[in-house]
Amino acid sequence: MDVPAFRDTALSVPERARDLLGRLTPAERVAMLHQHAPVVEHLGLGPFHTGCEALHGVAWLGLATVFPQPVGLAATWDPELVRRVGDVAATEVRAKRAADPSVSLNVWSPVVNTLRHPAWGRNEEGYSEDPHVTAHLATAYCRGLRGDHERVWKTAPTLKHFLAYNNETDRSSTSSNVTPVVLHEEELPAFREPVEAGVVAAVMPSYNQVNGTPAHLQAELFAELRSWTDQSVALVSDAAAPMFVVTLQRAAPDRASGNAALVRAGVDSFTDDDHDSALTIQRLEEALERGQLDMADVDRAVLRLLELRLRTGELDADDPYAGIGADALDLPEHRVLAREAATRSVVVLRNDAGVLPLGTPASVAVVGPLSESVLTDWYSGTLPYAVTAADGFRALGARVVVADGADIVALRAASGRYVAVSADGSTVVADAPDAGKATRLAVTDWGRGVLTVRSEASGRLLTGAAWPLRADATRVGGWEVQESFRRHVHPDGTWSLLHLGSGRWVRVQRDTGLLGADGHTLDDAERFVARVLESGAARVAEAAAQCDAVVVAVGNDPHLNGRETQDRPDLLLPDAAVEVWRAAVEANPRAVLAVVSSYPYVLGRGVADAPTVVWTSHGGQELGHGLADVLTGAAEPAGRLSQTWPAREEQAGDLFDYDTRRQQVTYRHLPAAEAGAPAFAFGHGLTYSTVSYEALTLSAGELAAPAPTRHHPPLTPSDLAGPGVVTASVTVRNTGDRPAEELVQVYSLGLPAPAATPVRLLLGYRRVRLEPGEEATVDVAFDIARLALWEASEGAGMLDGDLRVHPGTYTVAAGASSVDLPLRAGLTVVA
């Protein structure tokens, strides 16, 4: 029997997809456009849906290896490590599929939106404020997800979110207004390298509008993106975005018209109405009947989706990944990589007192709300195990004293009875005559009055996930968080608690005394007398005073005060965290401020003078090992910031203004004067040694300007000896007594006015390990086309123009960060 062409793996994927398309009926083709495509039995097509979340490991599918958040992975500045993380994520997606064939191999990651503003609620999902660093690391992650089989992709990566998406507030109605310069120099480059590298199967448009037009209707930009590769790139809508085009963005009069507009623009798959494809099919058929679509539009979309599916080997007789079984999760080698990633992502920000490395202290006080917690975000998998900061030091043999900094309170209701919790957490009732064990509640303040409350009796968090309230939640989580409360303090000092998940005030129910979140107004709320049984700050000070060293682990919970759908209310470290730090350092000067967070903070009053500061993102299951390894010096610090930490909140600019140049924000445009200096610069991170930058030479001092182009080359030139490629040779020497993991960075400091070049621009970087006393010359190659600036054609549209390198003498600088650049050399570009 002849093999149908669509099953013939000797043919190209486009040839097979065209044959398969021709065998589908018109109705079957239309049905393919919903996220949940139907079974087509006569062709052997099983059920299919787009979308499997694997941002830093597999999410939403149960147990999986959890790696550091992407902003933490980016702090490694190590594309090969990021590629290996992507490869493990792809292996575990395949393992999930082996257990459940409905698991999609279309992976919705990575996120390549640049981290323009640190108040963005989804900051942890991106890599860097620099579009080229973002693109470089995203390409590496996509390579890992794609796998290295010649024909079959391990998974099919999807870049998110196209385009200019960086605020959660009113994200589906606001317009991100970008100039042609911002579009071509800062937005499109983040997407281009991975698409051009051929490791991207799909792209997801963003919720927002771009220059007044919904991102899902940007036909011209979609065509531009697809022109970067000769492979097909599917466009999959974000969840409910087709509806928003009609309801919030008012770009179409009805749903049929809106769906037609999306398909005509180039969107191929509708993530709409959850699993119910009937409504999408009905609207598309209505659009066909009206003449707003024709079958050629449908066929183009279906063809791209079929190519995506065929790339993953869906209809192949041989499966190169058949050996990946359902048990290929949390393997020993995955744990080793998770620890390596967690360790290499730790950044030493300040070590003014020489406290670090700690060596092997006999005793360590690990204090603060993140001392015994490993927190996950919305796009994390289920932790197979968790190594906390305290666990990391226990593993090194130290005596560890923990104090989380939470005040222990008892809440007395107006009845005179105290709130008590049953041992299993099923009952929360104001019926205790005095403040006994069952009434002890640990209150953690995450800033802006947002609290979590843990019962010592049940060991669990108070939650409004059930009515009446219970105290049986193991973590803060969920799309609508049920474990957080906002404290309102009345003039007489009593508290009322607003349950944030429901927006209702906590009341004590009549007769039963049970607590329920059902008050509509503040007047309905119970007013509790909060009796402090133990001061969290006092317990921190006591723990710090009795130990050789102190690690103060503070930061954010990824589900509170900033996350998807919610931008951060401010950039400051919460007051409660500052007080934990003050209590610790005043009791023991050998204190380390360990910030564990999804984003940069402004270290304001009370903590700005902290002499010893390190940062890590939420580092996944191996967080504690990674942190302890770096702090003790068991591993040399390797992490470097991929995002600026502002010195003041206003330095970050306006969240809704996307013109970074006009605002003078991100490392590229911060003023060179001292007033523009950040707290911690892009690229910053210390070693435990001292590295001297000795000399900088360029392989060419003068080059002809390259021909105008449509895009910047990537950070690492594909041809290191090609025309226009310059090698910056940087001589560095370790003048200290410990090995140093140095990240040698090379920047352009631009041209003097009137050329509108960035104040500084990363040209390339390279890691080097230097033993004590060792000198090395590090070669960093870059293409001078990276200096190109967008010049629009006169009277033209957003895409009309090109990138040109201005003649003149550029200052090429080398050093340890975007502001620490001791070496300079001139590079002249002639016309």
Sequence and secondary structure as in RCSB ss.txt:
>XXXX:A:sequence
MDVPAFRDTALSVPERARDLLGRLTPAERVAMLHQHAPVVEHLGLGPFHTGCEALHGVAWLGLATVFPQPVGLAA
TWDPELVRRVGDVAATEVRAKRAADPSVSLNVWSPVVNTLRHPAWGRNEEGYSEDPHVTAHLATAYCRGLRGDHE
RVWKTAPTLKHFLAYNNETDRSSTSSNVTPVVLHEEELPAFREPVEAGVVAAVMPSYNQVNGTPAHLQAELFAEL
RSWTDQSVALVSDAAAPMFVVTLQRAAPDRASGNAALVRAGVDSFTDDDHDSALTIQRLEEALERGQLDMADVDR
AVLRLLELRLRTGELDADDPYAGIGADALDLPEHRVLAREAATRSVVVLRNDAGVLPLGTPASVAVVGPLSESVL
TDWYSGTLPYAVTAADGFRALGARVVVADGADIVALRAASGRYVAVSADGSTVVADAPDAGKATRLAVTDWGRGV
LTVRSEASGRLLTGAAWPLRADATRVGGWEVQESFRRHVHPDGTWSLLHLGSGRWVRVQRDTGLLGADGHTLDDA
ERFVARVLESGAARVAEAAAQCDAVVVAVGNDPHLNGRETQDRPDLLLPDAAVEVWRAAVEANPRAVLAVVSSYP
YVLGRGVADAPTVVWTSHGGQELGHGLADVLTGAAEPAGRLSQTWPAREEQAGDLFDYDTRRQQVTYRHLPAAEA
GAPAFAFGHGLTYSTVSYEALTLSAGELAAPAPTRHHPPLTPSDLAGPGVVTASVTVRNTGDRPAEELVQVYSLG
LPAPAATPVRLLLGYRRVRLEPGEEATVDVAFDIARLALWEASEGAGMLDGDLRVHPGTYTVAAGASSVDLPLRA
GLTVVA
>XXXX:A:secstr
    GGG TTS HHHHHHHHHHHS HHHHHHTTBSEE  BGGGTB  EE  B  SSS  SSSB      HHHHHT
TT HHHHHHHHHHHHHHHHHHHHH TTS SEE   B      TT TTGGGS  SSHHHHHHHHHHHHHHHH S S
S  SSEEEEEEES     TTTTT EE   HHHIIIIIHHHHHHHHHTT   EEEE SSEETTEEGGG HHHHHHH
HTT SS  EEB  TTHHHHHHHTS  SSSHHHHHHHHHHHT  BB  STT  HHHHHHHHHHHHHTS  HHHHHH
HHHHHHHHHHHTTTT S  TTTT  TT SS HHHHHHHHHHHHHT EEEEETT   S  S SEEEEESTTSS   
  TT  B S    HHHHHHTTT EEEEE   EEEEEE TTS EEEE TTS  EEEEESS  GGG EEEEE STTE
EEEEETTTSSEEE SSSS EEEESSS TTTT S EEEEE TTS EEEEETTTTEEEEE TTT BEEEEESSGGGS
  BEEEEEE HHHHHHHHHHTSSEEEEEEE  TTSSSBTTB  S SB  HHHHHHHHHHHHH SSEEEEEE SS 
 B  TTTTT SEEEEE   GGGHHHHHHHHHHTSS      SS B SSGGGG  TT   HHHHT HHHHS SSGG
G  SB TT    SS EEEEEEEES SEEE    BSS   SS S TTSTTEEEEEEEEEE SSS EEEEEEEEE  
  TTS   S EEEEEEEEEE TT EEEEEEEEEGGGG EEEE TT  TT EEEE   EEEEEEEESSSS   EEE
EEEEE 
